[in-house]
Amino acid sequence: MTAKTKVQTAAAGPSPDFTSLTGLESTGQFNFLTREHWEDLIACKKRFLAGDEQAPFKCPFLNHEIAASWLRAKRRGIDPNERQTKRQLSRQEYEALLARHHAIIEVAQPLLDIFNGVSLFNSSYILYLCDPGGAFLIQMGNMFRMNTDGLVWSEETVGTCALWYCLTRGRPVQLLGPEHYSAALHDIIATAAPIFDPSGQISCVLILGQMMPERPWAESFQNHRLHTMALTTALAKAMEGQVHLRYTNAVLLEQYSHLRDASENMTESNNRLQTLNNLLDTTMRLIDEGIVTLDVEGRILHVNQEGAAILQLSDRQSGGDIRDFAPKGSPLFACLAEGRDMDFEELLTVKGNEQSYLINLRSAGPGRGATLRLNHAEKIKSMGTRAGGNTAGFYFADIIGDDPVFKHTVRLAERFSHSTENILIVGESGTGKELFAHSIHNTCRPSGPFVALNCAAMPRGLVESELFGYEAGSFTGANKNGKPGKIEMAHGGTLFLDEIGDMPLKLQAVLLRVLEDKQVMRIGGTRHRKVDFRLIAATHENLYQMAMDGEFREDLYYRLSVLDLYIPPLRSRPQDIELLSRYFLRFYCSRQGRTPPKLSESLIAWLKTYDWPGNVRQLQNAIVHALHMATGSIIDEAHLPDYCRQDMDSKELPDGAPDVAGEPTLLLEVEKRAIRRALAMADNNVPEAAEMLGISRSSLYRKLKEYL
């Protein structure tokens, strides 16, 4: 592969390629992945790796270019299970490569820093900037990290990959999991977008990698694919625009020098200068970000079309003073005076309306002015929030249950979905509170972000910064660009606060104020930001009693519980236990490509009599355990986890004790015994015991404190 790849359609801005799983030529249209497509692709990959070289070409859902790439990789002798490539650049070669690409690296790094700071919070991802030969120029993210210095990752070294496909197509592309040749990438969705140099050649490729979900055919994941493609393409285009702008400025400087030396031919020089000015103006119009040029006093010398729209200026050549828009204490003015570069978020006031913008300031030197790049903060945050996995993946149609009380709960939740009021979901751990929250969000605000925070699973000292965010420099270790909190990220969507009963009392007062005013102030901040979100809170505790006992703010409780939703525990809906067991069995067998075994009648009876302290989550874990333990076509009690069977064997009811479903105190004893049994089997290893019970570690710690 050459160092640069010529693409004829570069100037026209080619459409993204979403058709890798359709077997059709690219039309620039998005094609939704179905379950049939996915399962056929998995089966095709298995046959190919087993030795059937024609399998990929017979699969109707696999692009033939990818099939041919698989075959080339296999015939080159590339091992799909090898994680590192054999080809490495020497230190001298790698440093020379970085020097050759210094311009794009210099442009890309601040953009990716902002992306990393405000876009993908608590999300597993990896972001690479690669040259066309497969060398890594920049690596950023918290997933699949490796030492990329001198590493070469291309079709010749690792087989079919997003870099190769992007270079082949000359446009943004996506590769899903098994479409990659390397087994190390089978759980990764890779989105790649080309960056063209001013001559129309691909100079670099931006690649975003994220984990594949369990149900890649779900509608929510299809929307996620669109947003990921849009975000990656937008980042690549922003880098490309900056490179072109630098190139144009360099040309202008060179031509200006020639014009100065050729003063004897003033007419020709003036025409050339006019042409170059027109070229600069055309380039600036192509950039969909606000570009503003200032002198050292802050006077606006030039602004592009987007910048004029942001600042609502009619004269693009002289638009007044930046002091008319930026607050008095803005770091912008210090940077102008001192000749410093800086990336920061600032509130600009345009005709009385305040809006938050991400500003990249690049100085021309002390006393020489600067250029600003303006991006609306909400636009960047919204794109980053969606790309970071802040979406709801479940709908009411995904909720399984025939129990009359449970079905009434589902109908009630559907009715509440059409209201804008806060909802409090109450239920034991493992009953599916977050599943209901997802479904409510996808009914009332499906186009907005779904942002979740578990108040019990996070150290108390971090809850405040995660919920409300913080400004740059607020504390040691803070992100240099600051960080929006979960409330800001939920703007236009839903905020789900799980285990709300564990929120510290001092933060409850701040949350109450946010719910009343719909404004939030970051830690270390001096101004409020308007937010529009719907709150769904969940708890397994009796919040009303906690409020009466002074352990939870009474005023916040009444604000949260405008609409109450109680999810019954699994033990109170025995007719759903068999239904759920068969569903989990079919689901996991379909993922493994095996025929589901049958559940014995005795096992079904046993499942209905067990108390399930971990509820649906525990039942799911027990069925998966039994599926892996069974070697024949029938699953029975012997295949269940030991702690379940031992708990039932050792269960001794007091004389004259009523039925389990009718005695709450007995249910507590059952749960205590289950916890003790799991701890004994796990040799007091709490995380392992929690996994046996099918509950979270934080829930088990809480129960240990309460019961034992």
LOROVEX-112495 format. One line per 10 residues: number of its first residue (from 1); their letters; for each residue z, y, x of C-alpha. Coordinates in Angstrom, 2 decimals. Example, Ala and Ser with C-alpha at 12.3 -4.5 7.8 and 13.67 -1.06 7.14 Angstrom:
2
1	AS	7.80,-4.50,12.30; 7.14,-1.06,13.67
This chain:
708
1	MTAKTKVQTA	0.00,0.00,0.00; -0.91,3.45,1.38; 1.64,6.18,1.94; 0.21,8.15,-0.98; -1.60,6.88,-4.06; -4.40,8.95,-5.62; -4.20,9.31,-9.42; -7.05,11.08,-11.15; -5.07,11.95,-14.28; -2.19,13.65,-12.42
11	AAGPSPDFTS	-3.10,17.19,-13.46; -3.25,16.22,-17.11; 0.26,14.73,-17.08; -0.29,11.05,-18.04; 1.61,9.48,-20.93; 4.55,7.13,-20.32; 3.81,3.38,-20.38; 6.02,1.46,-22.84; 3.70,-1.50,-23.30; 4.85,-3.92,-20.62
21	LTGLESTGQF	6.06,-6.44,-23.23; 3.10,-6.22,-25.63; 0.29,-7.78,-23.60; -1.93,-4.83,-24.63; -3.48,-2.05,-22.54; -1.43,1.13,-22.44; -2.05,3.51,-25.31; 0.84,5.83,-24.54; 2.52,4.64,-27.74; 6.04,3.17,-27.87
31	NFLTREHWED	6.09,-0.52,-28.89; 9.36,-1.88,-30.22; 10.70,-5.03,-28.62; 11.43,-7.84,-31.06; 13.68,-10.83,-30.68; 10.59,-13.08,-30.67; 9.11,-11.07,-27.76; 12.34,-11.34,-25.79; 12.89,-15.07,-26.30; 9.25,-15.86,-25.46
41	LIACKKRFLA	9.52,-13.80,-22.27; 12.68,-15.65,-21.17; 11.05,-19.03,-21.83; 7.88,-17.95,-20.00; 9.85,-16.86,-16.90; 11.73,-20.18,-16.80; 8.47,-22.17,-16.96; 6.95,-20.02,-14.21; 9.91,-20.45,-11.87; 9.84,-24.18,-12.60
51	GDEQAPFKCP	6.27,-24.36,-11.24; 3.92,-23.52,-14.15; 1.79,-20.74,-12.59; -0.30,-20.30,-15.74; 2.67,-19.74,-18.04; 2.72,-15.92,-17.59; -0.98,-15.64,-18.46; -0.48,-17.63,-21.66; 2.45,-15.54,-22.87; 1.11,-13.08,-25.51
61	FLNHEIAASW	4.02,-10.70,-24.91; 3.62,-10.22,-21.15; 1.24,-7.70,-19.59; -1.35,-9.49,-17.42; -0.79,-7.04,-14.55; 2.84,-8.18,-14.41; 1.78,-11.83,-14.67; -0.61,-11.37,-11.74; 2.13,-9.64,-9.75; 4.49,-12.61,-10.33
71	LRAKRRGIDP	1.82,-14.95,-9.00; 1.13,-12.79,-5.93; 4.84,-12.67,-5.12; 5.18,-16.43,-5.41; 2.16,-17.08,-3.19; 3.50,-14.65,-0.60; 6.55,-16.91,-0.37; 9.00,-14.32,-1.71; 12.26,-15.98,-2.80; 13.25,-14.57,-6.25
81	NERQTKRQLS	16.91,-15.35,-5.49; 17.02,-13.37,-2.23; 18.84,-10.04,-2.64; 17.82,-8.31,0.61; 14.29,-7.78,1.87; 13.22,-8.97,5.31; 11.22,-5.86,6.15; 13.34,-3.02,7.56; 12.40,0.30,9.15; 13.91,1.13,12.51
91	RQEYEALLAR	16.31,4.09,12.67; 13.60,6.16,14.37; 11.01,5.26,11.70; 13.46,5.97,8.87; 14.50,9.36,10.26; 10.84,10.32,10.67; 10.24,9.32,7.03; 13.16,11.47,5.81; 11.83,14.41,7.85; 8.37,13.98,6.32
101	HHAIIEVAQP	9.84,14.08,2.81; 12.43,16.80,3.49; 10.88,19.17,0.90; 11.20,16.79,-2.07; 14.66,15.64,-0.91; 15.81,19.26,-0.71; 14.52,19.89,-4.24; 15.77,16.62,-5.74; 19.33,16.55,-4.38; 20.77,19.52,-6.40
111	LLDIFNGVSL	19.05,18.28,-9.57; 20.51,14.79,-9.13; 23.94,16.24,-8.31; 23.93,18.06,-11.66; 22.66,14.89,-13.38; 25.46,12.88,-11.77; 28.06,15.52,-12.65; 27.27,16.10,-16.33; 25.12,13.24,-17.59; 26.29,9.68,-17.11
121	FNSSYILYLC	30.05,9.65,-17.62; 31.71,6.22,-17.33; 28.31,4.54,-17.39; 26.90,1.94,-15.00; 23.63,3.17,-13.53; 21.74,3.58,-10.26; 19.22,6.27,-9.40; 16.73,6.01,-6.53; 14.14,8.36,-5.09; 11.57,6.28,-3.19
131	DPGGAFLIQM	8.41,6.98,-1.28; 5.27,5.03,-2.28; 5.75,2.59,0.60; 9.06,1.40,-0.87; 11.53,3.23,1.41; 14.63,4.75,-0.22; 15.10,8.51,0.24; 18.09,9.08,-2.09; 20.53,6.68,-3.77; 23.01,7.81,-6.43
141	GNMFRMNTDG	25.12,5.99,-9.03; 27.82,3.35,-9.41; 25.83,0.15,-10.05; 23.97,-2.20,-7.67; 24.69,0.02,-4.66; 23.58,-1.20,-1.27; 22.82,0.10,2.21; 19.32,1.50,1.69; 18.85,3.10,5.12; 15.56,1.70,6.36
151	LVWSEETVGT	15.32,-0.80,3.48; 11.77,-1.36,2.15; 11.55,-2.50,-1.48; 8.02,-2.94,-2.77; 5.81,-5.61,-4.33; 5.17,-7.01,-0.84; 8.92,-7.46,-0.17; 10.64,-8.18,-3.53; 7.70,-8.85,-5.84; 7.24,-7.27,-9.26
161	CALWYCLTRG	9.36,-4.11,-9.51; 9.38,-0.70,-11.22; 8.09,1.09,-8.09; 4.99,-1.12,-7.92; 4.32,-0.82,-11.66; 4.67,3.00,-11.62; 2.26,3.29,-8.67; -0.20,0.91,-10.35; -0.13,2.75,-13.67; 0.23,6.26,-12.26
171	RPVQLLGPEH	2.59,7.21,-15.06; 6.20,6.73,-16.24; 6.95,3.04,-16.94; 9.79,0.70,-17.87; 10.43,-2.88,-16.75; 12.90,-4.96,-18.75; 15.11,-7.55,-17.07; 13.07,-10.74,-16.58; 9.83,-8.79,-16.12; 11.09,-8.18,-12.56
181	YSAALHDIIA	10.33,-10.99,-10.12; 13.71,-10.82,-8.39; 16.54,-12.67,-10.14; 18.95,-9.93,-9.00; 17.19,-7.56,-11.43; 17.11,-9.85,-14.48; 19.91,-7.90,-16.18; 18.48,-4.45,-15.32; 16.22,-2.10,-17.26; 14.36,0.02,-14.72
191	TAAPIFDPSG	12.64,3.29,-15.68; 10.33,4.87,-13.09; 8.45,8.17,-13.13; 5.97,9.46,-10.52; 6.25,12.81,-8.73; 2.85,14.27,-7.83; 2.21,16.62,-4.93; -0.04,19.69,-5.38; -3.12,17.65,-4.37; -2.63,15.19,-7.25
201	QISCVLILGQ	-1.25,12.30,-5.19; 1.98,10.44,-5.88; 4.41,11.58,-3.19; 7.57,9.90,-4.55; 8.86,7.82,-7.46; 12.15,8.41,-9.33; 13.76,5.17,-10.56; 16.71,4.87,-12.98; 18.37,1.45,-13.34; 20.82,0.48,-16.12
211	MMPERPWAES	22.30,-2.75,-17.46; 20.46,-4.59,-20.25; 22.46,-5.06,-23.48; 23.22,-8.45,-25.04; 20.76,-7.76,-27.89; 17.81,-5.94,-26.31; 15.84,-6.15,-29.54; 18.41,-4.00,-31.41; 17.07,-0.73,-32.81; 19.74,1.25,-30.96
221	FQNHRLHTMA	18.42,-0.09,-27.62; 14.86,0.87,-28.55; 16.09,4.43,-29.11; 17.96,4.21,-25.80; 14.70,3.21,-24.06; 12.98,6.32,-25.44; 15.78,8.65,-24.36; 16.00,7.04,-20.90; 12.25,7.42,-20.43; 12.39,11.06,-21.57
231	LTTALAKAME	15.29,11.86,-19.23; 13.71,10.20,-16.17; 10.35,11.84,-16.85; 11.99,15.24,-17.34; 13.87,14.93,-14.04; 10.69,13.89,-12.20; 8.74,16.77,-13.76; 11.47,19.24,-12.79; 11.29,18.04,-9.17; 7.52,18.15,-9.24
241	GQVHLRYTNA	7.56,21.71,-10.60; 9.89,22.86,-7.84; 7.72,21.25,-5.14; 4.62,22.93,-6.59; 6.47,26.24,-6.74; 7.46,25.97,-3.08; 3.89,25.06,-2.16; 2.56,28.06,-4.07; 5.04,30.38,-2.39; 4.05,29.03,1.03
251	VLLEQYSHLR	0.38,29.58,0.21; 1.18,33.10,-0.97; 3.03,33.91,2.24; 0.22,32.54,4.37; -2.43,34.36,2.37; -0.39,37.54,2.42; -0.32,37.38,6.22; -4.08,36.96,6.26; -4.50,39.87,3.86; -2.38,42.12,6.04
261	DASENMTESN	-4.43,41.27,9.13; -7.72,41.69,7.27; -7.12,45.26,6.07; -10.72,46.23,6.91; -11.91,44.22,3.91; -9.54,45.62,1.28; -11.65,44.77,-1.74; -11.90,41.11,-0.84; -8.20,41.01,0.00; -7.23,42.53,-3.34
271	NRLQTLNNLL	-9.32,39.97,-5.18; -7.72,37.15,-3.23; -4.25,38.51,-3.89; -5.02,38.79,-7.59; -6.22,35.18,-7.61; -3.05,34.04,-5.90; -0.90,36.02,-8.34; -2.74,34.36,-11.20; -2.14,30.98,-9.58; 1.58,31.73,-9.30
281	DTTMRLIDEG	1.72,32.91,-12.91; -0.08,29.74,-14.08; 2.32,27.56,-12.11; 5.33,29.37,-13.56; 4.04,28.84,-17.11; 3.87,25.09,-16.52; 7.59,24.93,-15.71; 9.62,24.34,-18.89; 12.74,25.90,-17.33; 13.64,29.56,-17.11
291	IVTLDVEGRI	12.74,31.05,-13.70; 14.13,34.55,-13.02; 13.64,36.54,-9.78; 16.32,39.15,-8.95; 16.75,41.80,-6.30; 20.07,42.14,-4.48; 21.36,44.57,-7.14; 20.69,42.08,-9.94; 17.60,43.81,-11.34; 15.07,41.39,-12.84
301	LHVNQEGAAI	11.82,41.60,-10.89; 9.93,38.71,-12.52; 10.55,36.09,-15.17; 8.36,33.21,-16.34; 7.45,32.51,-19.96; 10.42,30.21,-20.60; 12.83,32.63,-18.91; 11.54,35.50,-21.06; 12.14,33.36,-24.17; 15.70,32.52,-23.05
311	LQLSDRQSGG	16.61,36.17,-22.34; 14.43,37.45,-25.21; 12.50,39.85,-22.97; 9.18,41.32,-24.01; 8.11,42.66,-20.57; 8.01,39.74,-18.09; 7.51,41.98,-15.05; 10.59,44.19,-15.49; 13.27,42.84,-17.78; 16.28,45.00,-17.03
321	DIRDFAPKGS	19.41,43.83,-15.24; 21.05,40.37,-15.10; 24.38,42.17,-15.72; 23.21,42.68,-19.29; 23.50,38.91,-19.80; 26.05,37.41,-17.35; 29.83,38.02,-17.65; 31.48,40.44,-15.22; 33.32,37.74,-13.21; 30.32,35.43,-12.80
331	PLFACLAEGR	29.90,33.83,-9.33; 26.25,34.87,-9.60; 27.01,38.37,-8.28; 28.98,37.17,-5.25; 26.12,34.81,-4.35; 23.62,37.69,-4.59; 25.69,39.88,-2.29; 26.48,37.15,0.26; 23.11,35.38,0.21; 24.58,31.99,-0.84
341	DMDFEELLTV	22.99,29.16,-2.85; 25.00,27.77,-5.76; 24.70,25.47,-8.79; 27.03,26.28,-11.68; 27.40,26.50,-15.47; 27.63,29.97,-17.02; 27.78,31.61,-20.45; 24.92,34.08,-20.94; 25.06,36.56,-23.82; 21.68,37.37,-25.37
351	KGNEQSYLIN	21.76,39.93,-28.20; 25.36,39.06,-29.03; 24.82,35.29,-29.02; 26.63,33.28,-26.29; 24.90,30.18,-24.90; 25.91,27.93,-21.98; 23.31,27.41,-19.23; 23.16,25.35,-16.04; 22.07,27.80,-13.33; 20.58,26.89,-9.95
361	LRSAGPGRGA	20.68,29.99,-7.73; 18.64,29.99,-4.54; 19.08,33.04,-2.31; 16.33,34.63,-0.23; 19.05,35.68,2.26; 21.75,38.36,2.43; 20.48,41.59,0.86; 17.16,40.00,-0.20; 17.74,38.88,-3.77; 17.48,35.40,-5.29
371	TLRLNHAEKI	15.70,33.15,-7.77; 17.51,31.59,-10.74; 16.57,28.44,-12.62; 18.03,28.28,-16.17; 18.50,25.07,-18.20; 20.27,25.03,-21.55; 23.47,23.05,-20.96; 23.40,21.35,-24.38; 19.92,19.98,-23.72; 20.92,18.45,-20.35
381	KSMGTRAGGN	24.21,17.07,-21.68; 22.56,15.57,-24.75; 19.93,13.78,-22.64; 22.57,12.56,-20.20; 24.95,11.44,-22.96; 22.29,9.22,-24.51; 21.10,7.85,-21.19; 24.72,7.03,-20.33; 25.00,4.51,-23.13; 26.85,6.79,-25.59
391	TAGFYFADII	25.14,5.25,-28.59; 26.35,3.11,-31.46; 24.75,-0.34,-31.46; 26.02,-1.80,-34.74; 25.26,-1.25,-38.42; 26.90,-2.33,-41.67; 24.31,-5.12,-41.85; 25.86,-6.58,-38.68; 29.31,-6.95,-40.28; 29.86,-10.57,-41.38
401	GDDPVFKHTV	32.27,-11.65,-44.10; 32.39,-13.07,-47.65; 36.08,-12.52,-48.32; 36.39,-10.25,-51.43; 38.99,-7.96,-49.86; 36.97,-7.67,-46.66; 33.76,-6.94,-48.61; 35.61,-4.23,-50.51; 36.63,-2.73,-47.14; 32.99,-2.68,-46.03
411	RLAERFSHST	31.88,-1.00,-49.27; 34.64,1.57,-48.88; 33.55,2.29,-45.30; 29.96,2.77,-46.47; 31.17,5.25,-49.07; 33.26,7.12,-46.47; 30.21,7.30,-44.19; 28.59,9.88,-46.44; 31.57,12.24,-46.14; 32.19,14.65,-43.26
421	ENILIVGESG	35.98,14.14,-43.25; 37.98,12.45,-40.49; 38.56,8.70,-40.88; 41.56,6.65,-39.73; 40.84,2.93,-39.27; 43.93,0.71,-39.23; 43.88,-2.94,-38.22; 45.23,-5.42,-35.72; 43.63,-5.83,-32.31; 40.41,-7.81,-32.50
431	TGKELFAHSI	39.63,-7.15,-36.18; 36.52,-5.07,-35.41; 37.66,-1.46,-35.73; 35.01,-0.20,-33.31; 32.33,-2.21,-35.14; 33.20,-0.25,-38.30; 33.16,3.03,-36.32; 29.66,2.25,-34.99; 28.41,1.47,-38.50; 29.88,4.65,-39.99
441	HNTCRPSGPF	28.29,6.75,-37.23; 24.87,5.13,-37.69; 25.02,6.04,-41.38; 26.28,9.63,-41.18; 25.05,10.91,-37.77; 22.55,8.38,-36.38; 20.66,10.90,-34.23; 23.79,12.20,-32.46; 25.85,10.68,-29.63; 28.64,8.17,-30.27
451	VALNCAAMPR	31.40,8.83,-27.72; 34.42,6.50,-27.49; 37.75,6.84,-25.69; 40.51,4.20,-25.68; 43.77,6.17,-25.44; 45.75,3.04,-24.46; 43.43,1.71,-21.76; 43.46,4.90,-19.67; 46.34,6.23,-17.53; 48.09,9.04,-19.37
461	GLVESELFGY	47.38,11.51,-16.58; 43.62,11.04,-17.05; 43.45,11.19,-20.85; 43.54,15.01,-20.88; 40.68,15.50,-18.41; 38.58,12.77,-20.06; 39.09,14.23,-23.53; 38.86,17.97,-22.85; 36.93,18.07,-19.53; 37.62,20.42,-16.62
471	EAGSFTGANK	36.10,23.32,-14.72; 35.01,23.12,-11.07; 37.94,23.22,-8.64; 40.59,22.64,-11.33; 42.35,20.01,-9.24; 41.96,17.95,-6.07; 39.11,15.47,-6.42; 37.47,17.31,-9.31; 33.67,17.23,-9.53; 32.26,20.32,-7.80
481	NGKPGKIEMA	30.22,21.18,-10.91; 33.06,20.57,-13.36; 32.84,17.96,-16.07; 32.58,18.15,-19.86; 35.08,16.07,-21.79; 34.48,13.46,-24.47; 34.81,16.12,-27.19; 31.97,18.20,-25.71; 29.85,15.08,-25.20; 30.28,14.20,-28.89
491	HGGTLFLDEI	28.72,17.51,-30.01; 26.35,16.76,-32.87; 27.69,13.20,-33.23; 30.89,11.17,-33.50; 34.07,10.99,-31.39; 35.87,7.64,-31.67; 39.48,7.64,-30.45; 40.75,4.06,-30.28; 44.49,3.33,-30.15; 45.23,6.94,-31.15
501	GDMPLKLQAV	48.93,6.05,-31.43; 49.13,5.92,-27.62; 47.95,9.51,-27.13; 50.64,11.59,-25.35; 52.50,13.96,-27.70; 51.60,17.09,-25.72; 47.89,16.31,-26.08; 48.24,15.69,-29.81; 48.95,19.41,-30.33; 45.80,20.37,-28.40
511	LLRVLEDKQV	43.69,17.85,-30.33; 45.05,19.22,-33.62; 43.96,22.73,-32.62; 40.48,21.46,-31.73; 40.16,19.71,-35.11; 41.17,22.90,-36.92; 39.07,25.40,-34.93; 36.19,23.18,-33.78; 36.50,24.77,-30.33; 37.53,23.21,-27.03
521	MRIGGTRHRK	38.64,24.68,-23.71; 38.28,22.70,-20.48; 41.19,22.28,-18.06; 41.18,25.32,-15.79; 38.81,27.14,-18.14; 39.10,30.63,-19.61; 36.78,30.36,-22.59; 36.39,28.17,-25.65; 33.25,26.19,-26.42; 32.12,25.52,-29.96
531	VDFRLIAATH	31.80,21.84,-30.85; 30.53,20.02,-33.92; 31.64,16.40,-34.19; 33.09,13.93,-36.65; 36.32,12.21,-35.65; 37.01,8.53,-36.28; 40.42,7.35,-35.06; 41.71,3.78,-34.93; 45.10,2.17,-34.42; 46.92,-1.14,-34.86
541	ENLYQMAMDG	50.24,0.66,-35.42; 51.92,2.21,-38.47; 51.14,5.85,-37.70; 52.94,7.07,-40.81; 56.20,5.44,-39.71; 55.67,6.74,-36.16; 55.27,10.24,-37.61; 58.45,9.84,-39.64; 60.29,8.66,-36.51; 59.01,11.60,-34.44
551	EFREDLYYRL	56.85,9.40,-32.20; 53.59,10.90,-33.50; 52.87,14.43,-34.74; 53.14,14.51,-38.51; 50.62,17.34,-38.90; 48.06,15.46,-36.77; 48.62,12.29,-38.80; 47.71,14.09,-42.03; 44.69,15.65,-40.34; 43.48,12.24,-39.12
561	SVLDLYIPPL	44.13,10.23,-42.27; 42.02,12.22,-44.72; 40.24,8.91,-45.37; 42.10,5.65,-44.59; 40.40,2.34,-43.92; 42.45,-0.86,-43.52; 40.74,-3.89,-41.95; 42.46,-7.16,-42.96; 43.37,-9.64,-40.20; 41.37,-12.84,-39.81
571	RSRPQDIELL	44.25,-15.06,-40.99; 44.13,-13.39,-44.42; 40.43,-14.23,-44.89; 40.24,-17.99,-44.11; 36.91,-18.44,-45.92; 35.28,-16.19,-43.29; 36.55,-18.25,-40.34; 33.92,-20.97,-40.77; 31.19,-18.37,-41.42; 32.05,-16.46,-38.24
581	SRYFLRFYCS	32.41,-19.64,-36.17; 28.92,-20.81,-37.07; 27.50,-17.35,-36.38; 29.04,-17.19,-32.88; 27.80,-20.71,-32.19; 24.20,-19.87,-33.18; 24.27,-16.56,-31.30; 25.40,-17.98,-27.95; 23.17,-21.06,-28.20; 20.13,-18.85,-28.83
591	RQGRTPPKLS	20.92,-16.91,-25.65; 21.06,-20.14,-23.65; 18.01,-21.70,-25.30; 19.89,-24.76,-26.57; 20.30,-26.42,-29.96; 23.64,-25.50,-31.57; 26.05,-28.47,-31.83; 27.80,-29.18,-35.13; 31.38,-28.29,-35.95; 33.41,-31.31,-37.06
601	ESLIAWLKTY	35.13,-31.17,-40.45; 38.51,-31.63,-38.78; 37.80,-28.69,-36.46; 36.85,-26.46,-39.39; 40.09,-27.38,-41.13; 42.02,-26.70,-37.92; 40.36,-23.32,-37.46; 41.36,-22.29,-40.98; 45.02,-23.18,-40.43; 45.43,-21.46,-37.06
611	DWPGNVRQLQ	46.95,-17.96,-37.21; 44.51,-16.19,-34.81; 46.80,-13.47,-33.43; 43.78,-12.09,-31.53; 41.70,-12.11,-34.75; 37.87,-12.19,-34.61; 37.76,-11.48,-30.86; 40.00,-14.49,-30.17; 37.95,-16.70,-32.49; 34.77,-15.67,-30.66
621	NAIVHALHMA	36.28,-16.53,-27.28; 37.56,-19.88,-28.59; 34.11,-20.86,-29.92; 32.41,-19.89,-26.63; 35.01,-21.94,-24.72; 34.45,-24.95,-27.00; 30.67,-24.64,-26.64; 30.93,-24.88,-22.86; 33.42,-27.76,-22.99; 31.40,-29.89,-25.42
631	TGSIIDEAHL	28.93,-32.34,-23.88; 27.64,-33.99,-27.06; 26.25,-32.76,-30.36; 29.62,-32.25,-32.06; 32.48,-29.85,-31.30; 36.03,-30.81,-32.30; 39.60,-29.69,-31.62; 39.65,-31.26,-28.15; 37.12,-28.69,-26.95; 39.21,-25.66,-27.92
641	PDYCRQDMDS	41.30,-23.74,-25.33; 44.52,-25.58,-24.46; 46.76,-22.72,-25.53; 45.38,-22.88,-29.09; 46.02,-26.61,-29.48; 49.41,-26.54,-27.79; 50.50,-23.61,-29.93; 49.65,-25.53,-33.11; 51.28,-28.74,-31.81; 54.53,-26.97,-30.99
651	KELPDGAPDV	54.64,-24.92,-34.16; 57.85,-25.69,-36.06; 58.50,-23.93,-39.35; 62.12,-23.25,-40.48; 63.40,-25.32,-43.37; 62.31,-23.83,-46.65; 60.09,-21.26,-44.97; 57.34,-19.93,-47.23; 53.64,-20.17,-46.45; 52.50,-18.19,-43.36
661	AGEPTLLLEV	50.39,-15.79,-45.37; 53.39,-14.78,-47.45; 56.02,-14.10,-44.78; 55.37,-11.19,-42.36; 58.35,-12.02,-40.13; 56.97,-15.51,-39.59; 53.62,-14.05,-38.53; 55.40,-12.08,-35.83; 57.03,-15.29,-34.60; 53.65,-17.02,-34.52
671	EKRAIRRALA	52.21,-14.17,-32.45; 55.19,-14.23,-30.07; 54.78,-17.99,-29.53; 51.06,-17.58,-28.87; 51.79,-14.90,-26.27; 54.47,-16.99,-24.56; 52.15,-20.02,-24.52; 49.27,-18.04,-23.01; 51.51,-16.52,-20.33; 52.87,-19.94,-19.40
681	MADNNVPEAA	49.37,-21.40,-19.08; 48.20,-18.40,-17.05; 51.23,-18.58,-14.74; 52.30,-15.10,-16.01; 48.93,-13.58,-15.09; 48.64,-10.91,-17.82; 44.85,-10.25,-17.59; 44.14,-14.01,-17.76; 46.55,-14.45,-20.68; 44.92,-11.53,-22.51
691	EMLGISRSSL	41.52,-13.19,-22.08; 42.90,-16.45,-23.52; 44.27,-14.59,-26.54; 41.05,-12.60,-26.99; 42.81,-9.23,-26.79; 42.73,-6.35,-24.28; 45.17,-6.13,-21.39; 46.60,-2.87,-22.75; 47.27,-4.53,-26.13; 49.05,-7.46,-24.46
701	YRKLKEYL	51.20,-5.15,-22.33; 52.14,-3.26,-25.47; 53.03,-6.44,-27.35; 55.11,-7.69,-24.39; 57.06,-4.45,-24.43; 57.55,-4.67,-28.19; 58.30,-8.40,-28.62; 59.62,-9.71,-25.32
